[in-house]
Amino acid sequence: MNMKFYPDSLRQKILIGYIAGATLVFAFALLSWSNLNTQQQIVSSGETVSSLFDTTLEIRRFEKNYFLYRTGEDYAELRSYIDQADELLDRQELNLFTTPEVISGLKENLRIYGDLLGEDISAPGSAGDPALEAMIREKGKEIVTTGERISANRVEINRQSLDSAKRNLLIGIGLLLVAVFAGGLIFSRKAVRPLSVLEKHMIRITAGEFSLIPSKFKDREFVSLNAAFNKMLLELRERQDYLVESEKYAALGTLMFGVAHELNNPLANISTSCQILIEEIDEGDIEYQKELLDQIRVETGRARHVVDSVLNYSRPKERRTFELRGAVEETIRLIKAEVPANIVLQVDIPEDLTVYADRQKIQQVIINLVMNAIDAIEGEGRVRVLALKLDEKNVEIVVIDNGAGMEQEKLAKIFNPFYTSKKEGYGLGLFIVHNIITEYGGTISVDSYPGKGTTFNIVLPMKES
């Protein structure tokens, strides 16, 4: 595998981390094995030291017995233990606990001790040479003292070995913990943090914010993932724009249906009046003809008013201060044909209330909220559009229905894009309403309970600030 010193792939970094971790674990295992092996050697060699020390004690014990009783059995046992001690001094394990000079000196003392014993052979029950006996006792004491010192060295070396093993174990565990901590930090910085950035952007996307993710990643996998996300976001933007336009056209279609219905009545009246006037024009009833012409004038004005409403709705976007009641009543009039006969639509707005915003977009908000309220009502019901002056700067618009209401789980999602509880639609209506209200510096909130209806509260500025 061709790998740079500073790999730009997360997979390569994970592989390097895995190899480094495995190497560290293997080194820790070797260190532990070496400590155990050393300890085993010390324990095994310590048995030789123990045997040597025990043998020197036995030499002293049989020495005393021999000098007391002068028996052949005691002498034979004494010579046997001297030979055993001499054999033990030839073992290499003793070099772990003492110097070769000490071992050579002990062997020499054993030789001298044996020679002195050979000179002191006496008959049972007889007294030996006191001077020779004193020399033998002194050499025996030196032998035991040397054996005791070697045994003490074994204990000290064993303790040092255990301390070293514990120290090495602690160092190894510490290195492993440091490696794990460092690996965790590196993994967090290289993997968890980029994933956290992507997660935050995904949360923004669910809230309808399709901002691109900045390209600040270095690893190839995250660079590719970032590019894929941004491509997806661009496509979502295009589709959202298309669906938003579809929602606008749907609202416009609702208006056009109302316009057609509103225009149909005055045009029918005008047509009827014209036919009657043509038939009655030769009769000479001037008053009746004037009455017919006046009806034509009134119905023409009514049609012109409908056309003016459509022109106001289709006017280019611009913020201005307009009367809220007129805009709402105009909107209600245009969608009145969509309102079922079993639903009462009520408007209660003071005449002097004004709003600073785009009139057409506020009308679009009213259309969405009123049509949603109508859809939420099964059977007979009522929809109210209220407004009041909240303070010197703001006006509050309230849309209330006594429909089915919503659960709190659904209520928390209704302003999210593409969320809908209806069988039809894209779920963008309330999302667009929310965006329009926030675009003009306002706020929108909703309160609803199952079986108790729904209330939307909108706060908008009254004048340009």
C-alpha positions in Angstrom: 0.0 0.0 0.0 1.4 3.3 -1.1 1.1 5.6 2.0 2.4 9.1 2.6 4.1 10.0 5.9 1.1 12.2 6.6 -1.8 10.2 5.1 -4.8 12.1 3.8 -7.1 9.2 4.2 -9.0 8.4 7.4 -8.8 4.7 6.6 -5.0 4.9 6.4 -4.9 6.8 9.7 -7.1 4.2 11.4 -4.8 1.5 9.9 -1.7 3.2 11.2 -3.3 3.7 14.6 -4.3 0.0 14.7 -0.7 -1.1 13.8 0.7 1.3 16.4 -1.7 0.1 19.1 -1.0 -3.5 18.2 2.8 -2.8 18.4 2.4 -1.1 21.7 0.3 -4.0 23.1 2.9 -6.5 21.8 5.7 -4.6 23.4 3.8 -4.5 26.7 3.3 -8.3 26.4 7.0 -8.8 25.8 7.9 -6.6 28.7 5.6 -8.5 31.0 6.9 -11.8 29.7 10.5 -10.7 30.3 9.6 -9.6 33.9 7.9 -12.9 34.6 10.8 -14.9 33.1 13.4 -12.9 35.2 11.3 -13.5 38.3 11.1 -17.2 37.5 14.9 -17.4 37.1 15.4 -15.6 40.4 12.9 -17.9 42.2 14.5 -21.0 40.6 18.1 -19.8 41.5 16.9 -18.9 44.9 16.2 -22.5 45.6 19.9 -23.3 45.2 20.7 -20.5 47.7 18.2 -21.8 50.2 19.7 -25.3 49.8 23.2 -23.9 50.3 22.2 -22.0 53.4 20.3 -25.0 54.9 23.3 -27.2 54.1 25.7 -24.9 56.0 23.3 -25.0 59.0 23.3 -28.8 58.9 27.1 -28.7 58.8 27.1 -26.7 62.0 24.5 -28.9 63.6 26.4 -32.2 62.9 29.6 -30.4 63.9 28.2 -29.9 67.4 26.9 -33.4 67.6 30.3 -34.8 66.5 32.2 -32.8 69.1 29.7 -33.9 71.8 29.4 -37.6 71.0 32.3 -38.4 68.7 30.2 -40.9 66.7 31.0 -42.2 63.3 27.5 -41.5 62.1 27.8 -37.8 63.0 31.1 -37.6 61.3 29.8 -39.3 58.1 26.8 -37.0 58.0 29.1 -34.0 58.5 31.3 -35.0 55.6 28.2 -35.7 53.4 26.9 -32.2 54.0 30.3 -30.7 53.2 30.3 -32.5 49.9 26.8 -31.3 49.2 27.8 -27.7 49.9 30.8 -28.0 47.6 28.5 -29.3 44.8 26.1 -26.5 45.3 28.9 -23.9 45.0 29.6 -25.2 41.5 26.1 -24.2 40.2 26.0 -21.1 38.0 22.7 -19.9 39.6 24.7 -18.6 42.6 26.3 -15.9 40.4 23.0 -14.0 40.5 23.3 -13.4 44.2 27.0 -13.1 44.9 30.4 -12.5 43.3 32.7 -15.2 42.1 35.3 -14.1 44.7 32.8 -14.9 47.6 32.0 -18.3 46.0 35.7 -19.1 45.7 36.4 -18.0 49.2 33.5 -20.2 50.5 34.8 -23.2 48.6 38.3 -22.6 50.1 36.8 -22.4 53.6 35.0 -25.7 53.0 38.2 -27.3 51.8 40.1 -26.1 54.9 37.2 -27.1 57.1 37.2 -30.6 55.7 41.0 -30.9 56.1 40.7 -29.8 59.8 38.0 -32.3 60.4 40.3 -35.1 59.0 42.9 -34.2 61.5 40.5 -34.4 64.4 39.2 -37.9 64.1 39.0 -39.4 67.6 37.6 -42.5 69.1 34.0 -42.3 70.4 33.8 -40.7 73.8 37.4 -39.4 73.8 38.3 -35.7 74.0 39.8 -34.0 70.9 42.4 -31.3 70.6 40.8 -28.1 72.0 42.8 -25.8 69.8 42.0 -27.8 66.6 38.4 -27.9 67.7 38.3 -24.2 68.1 39.7 -23.7 64.7 37.1 -26.0 63.2 34.3 -24.2 65.0 35.6 -20.8 63.7 35.8 -22.1 60.1 32.3 -23.5 60.4 31.1 -20.2 61.7 32.6 -18.4 58.7 30.9 -20.8 56.4 27.5 -20.2 57.9 28.1 -16.5 58.0 28.9 -16.5 54.3 25.9 -18.7 53.4 23.7 -16.4 55.5 25.0 -13.3 53.6 24.3 -15.0 50.2 20.8 -15.8 51.4 20.3 -12.2 52.5 21.5 -11.1 49.0 18.9 -13.5 47.5 16.1 -11.8 49.5 17.2 -8.3 48.6 17.7 -9.2 44.9 14.3 -10.9 44.9 12.7 -7.7 46.4 14.5 -5.5 43.9 13.3 -7.8 41.0 9.7 -7.5 42.3 10.0 -3.8 42.6 11.4 -3.5 39.1 8.6 -5.8 37.7 5.9 -3.7 39.4 7.6 -0.5 38.1 7.8 -1.8 34.6 4.2 -3.0 34.8 3.1 0.5 35.9 5.1 2.1 33.2 3.6 -0.2 30.6 0.1 0.4 31.8 0.8 4.2 31.9 2.0 4.1 28.3 -1.1 2.1 27.2 -3.4 4.6 28.9 -1.5 7.5 27.3 -1.7 5.8 23.9 -5.4 5.1 24.4 -6.1 8.7 25.4 -4.0 10.1 22.6 -5.7 7.7 20.1 -9.1 8.9 21.5 -8.2 12.5 21.0 -6.9 11.9 17.5 -10.0 9.9 16.6 -12.3 12.6 18.1 -10.5 15.3 16.1 -10.3 13.3 12.9 -13.6 11.5 12.9 -16.0 12.5 15.7 -15.6 16.2 15.2 -16.2 16.2 11.4 -19.3 13.9 12.0 -20.5 16.4 14.6 -20.2 19.2 12.1 -22.2 17.2 9.5 -24.8 16.4 12.2 -25.3 20.1 13.1 -25.8 20.9 9.4 -28.3 18.0 9.1 -30.3 19.5 12.0 -30.3 22.8 10.2 -31.5 21.1 7.0 -34.4 19.6 8.9 -35.3 23.1 10.1 -35.3 24.3 6.4 -31.9 26.0 6.2 -30.1 24.6 3.2 -26.7 26.4 3.7 -23.7 24.6 2.1 -21.2 22.9 4.4 -17.8 24.7 4.3 -15.0 22.5 2.9 -12.7 22.4 5.9 -12.0 18.7 6.0 -8.7 17.1 5.1 -9.4 13.4 5.0 -10.5 12.1 1.6 -13.5 10.3 3.0 -14.9 13.4 4.7 -14.0 15.6 1.6 -16.0 13.2 -0.6 -18.9 13.1 2.0 -18.8 16.9 2.2 -19.0 17.2 -1.6 -21.9 14.6 -1.7 -23.8 16.5 1.0 -23.3 19.9 -0.7 -24.5 18.4 -4.0 -27.5 17.0 -2.2 -28.2 20.4 -0.6 -28.0 22.1 -4.0 -30.5 19.7 -5.4 -32.7 20.2 -2.4 -32.6 23.9 -2.9 -33.7 23.6 -6.5 -36.5 21.2 -5.5 -37.6 23.3 -2.6 -37.7 26.4 -4.8 -39.8 24.4 -7.3 -42.1 23.2 -4.6 -42.4 26.7 -3.1 -43.4 28.0 -6.5 -45.9 25.2 -6.7 -47.4 26.2 -3.4 -47.6 29.8 -4.7 -49.3 28.6 -7.8 -51.6 26.5 -5.7 -52.6 29.6 -3.7 -52.9 31.6 -6.9 -55.2 28.8 -8.3 -57.4 29.1 -5.2 -57.6 32.9 -5.9 -58.3 32.4 -9.6 -61.2 30.0 -8.7 -62.6 32.7 -6.4 -62.0 35.3 -9.1 -63.8 33.3 -11.7 -66.7 32.8 -9.3 -66.8 36.5 -8.3 -66.6 37.6 -11.9 -69.2 35.2 -13.1 -72.0 36.8 -11.1 -71.6 40.4 -12.2 -71.0 39.4 -15.8 -74.2 37.3 -15.7 -76.1 40.3 -14.3 -74.6 42.6 -16.9 -75.5 40.2 -19.7 -79.0 39.8 -18.4 -79.5 43.5 -18.0 -78.2 44.2 -21.6 -80.6 41.6 -23.1 -83.6 43.1 -21.3 -82.4 46.6 -22.3 -82.2 45.6 -26.0 -85.7 44.2 -25.8 -87.2 47.1 -23.9 -85.4 49.9 -25.8 -88.3 50.6 -28.2 -90.9 50.6 -25.3 -89.8 54.1 -24.2 -89.9 53.3 -20.4 -87.0 55.6 -19.6 -87.0 55.0 -15.9 -86.8 51.2 -16.3 -84.0 51.6 -18.8 -82.1 53.9 -16.4 -82.6 51.3 -13.7 -81.1 48.6 -16.0 -78.2 50.8 -17.0 -77.6 51.5 -13.3 -77.4 47.8 -12.6 -74.9 47.4 -15.4 -72.8 50.2 -13.8 -72.9 48.6 -10.4 -72.0 45.2 -11.7 -69.2 46.6 -13.8 -67.8 48.3 -10.7 -68.1 45.0 -8.8 -66.2 43.2 -11.6 -63.6 46.0 -11.7 -63.1 45.7 -7.9 -62.4 41.9 -8.3 -59.9 42.7 -11.0 -58.2 45.3 -8.8 -57.9 42.7 -6.1 -56.1 40.3 -8.5 -53.9 43.2 -9.6 -53.0 44.0 -6.0 -52.2 40.4 -5.3 -49.9 40.1 -8.4 -48.2 43.4 -7.8 -44.3 43.1 -7.6 -42.9 42.5 -4.1 -42.5 45.6 -2.1 -42.7 46.6 1.5 -45.1 49.3 2.4 -47.7 50.2 5.0 -51.2 49.0 4.1 -54.5 48.6 5.9 -54.8 45.1 7.3 -58.6 44.9 7.3 -58.9 45.7 3.6 -56.2 43.2 2.6 -57.7 40.4 4.7 -61.3 41.1 3.5 -60.1 41.2 -0.1 -58.4 37.9 0.4 -61.4 36.3 2.1 -63.6 37.5 -0.7 -61.4 35.9 -3.4 -61.3 32.5 -1.6 -64.9 32.6 -0.5 -65.9 30.2 -3.3 -63.6 27.6 -1.7 -65.3 27.8 1.7 -67.9 25.1 2.3 -71.4 26.2 3.2 -71.2 24.5 6.6 -68.3 26.7 7.8 -68.7 30.2 9.0 -65.8 32.6 8.1 -65.6 35.6 10.4 -63.3 38.6 10.1 -62.9 41.0 13.1 -60.2 43.6 12.4 -60.3 47.3 13.3 -60.2 49.7 10.3 -57.2 51.7 11.6 -54.8 48.8 11.9 -51.9 48.9 9.5 -49.0 46.5 8.7 -45.6 47.2 7.2 -44.8 44.3 4.9 -45.5 43.0 1.4 -49.2 43.0 0.9 -49.3 40.1 -1.5 -47.2 37.9 0.9 -49.4 38.7 3.9 -52.4 37.7 1.8 -50.6 34.5 0.9 -50.2 33.9 4.7 -53.9 34.4 5.3 -54.8 32.1 2.4 -52.6 29.3 3.8 -53.8 29.6 7.4 -57.5 29.9 6.5 -57.4 27.0 4.1 -55.6 24.9 6.7 -58.2 25.8 9.3 -61.0 24.8 6.8 -59.3 21.5 6.1 -59.1 20.8 9.9 -62.9 21.1 10.4 -65.1 18.1 9.8 -68.8 19.0 9.5 -69.9 22.4 10.8 -67.4 24.8 12.2 -66.1 28.3 12.4 -62.9 30.1 11.3 -62.1 33.5 12.8 -59.5 36.0 11.7 -58.9 38.6 14.4 -56.4 41.4 14.8 -55.6 43.9 17.5 -53.0 46.5 18.3 -50.4 44.8 20.5 -48.4 47.9 21.4 -47.2 51.1 19.7 -45.1 49.2 17.2 -46.7 45.8 16.6 -50.0 44.3 15.6 -51.2 40.8 16.4 -53.2 38.7 13.9 -55.0 35.6 15.2 -56.5 32.8 13.2 -58.7 30.5 15.2 -60.6 27.3 14.2 -62.6 24.8 16.2 -61.4 21.9 14.2 -59.8 18.6 15.1 -56.6 20.1 16.7 -53.2 18.5 16.8 -51.1 16.5 19.3 -48.1 18.1 20.8 -45.7 15.8 18.8 -47.1 17.1 15.5 -47.2 20.7 16.8 -43.5 20.8 17.2 -42.9 19.9 13.5 -45.6 21.8 11.6 -43.2 24.6 10.5 -40.6 22.1 9.2 -40.3 21.7 5.5 -42.0 18.7 3.9 -43.9 17.8 7.0 -47.6 17.3 6.6 -50.4 15.4 8.2 -52.6 15.6 5.1 -52.8 12.9 2.5 -52.1 15.5 -0.2 -49.6 18.4 -0.5 -45.9 18.9 -0.1 -45.9 20.1 3.5 -44.5 23.5 2.6 -47.5 25.7 3.3 -46.7 26.5 6.9 -43.0 26.5 6.2 -43.5 29.3 3.7 -45.8 31.1 6.2 -43.1 30.9 8.8 -40.4 32.2 6.4 -42.6 35.1 5.3 -43.4 36.2 8.8 -39.8 36.1 10.0 -38.7 37.8 6.8 -40.7 40.9 7.8 -39.4 40.9 11.4 -42.4 39.2 12.9 -43.1 36.0 14.9 -45.6 33.2 14.6 -46.7 30.7 17.2 -49.3 28.0 17.4 -51.4 26.5 20.2 -53.5 23.4 19.6 -55.0 20.5 21.5 -56.8 17.4 20.1 -60.5 18.1 19.7 -60.2 21.7 20.8 -59.1 23.4 17.6 -56.0 25.4 16.7 -54.9 29.0 17.2 -52.2 30.8 15.2 -50.7 34.0 16.6 -48.8 36.3 14.3 -47.0 39.5 15.4 -45.9 42.0 12.7 -44.6 45.6 12.8 -47.2 48.3 12.1 -44.8 50.8 10.6 -41.4 50.9 9.1 -38.8 51.1 11.9 
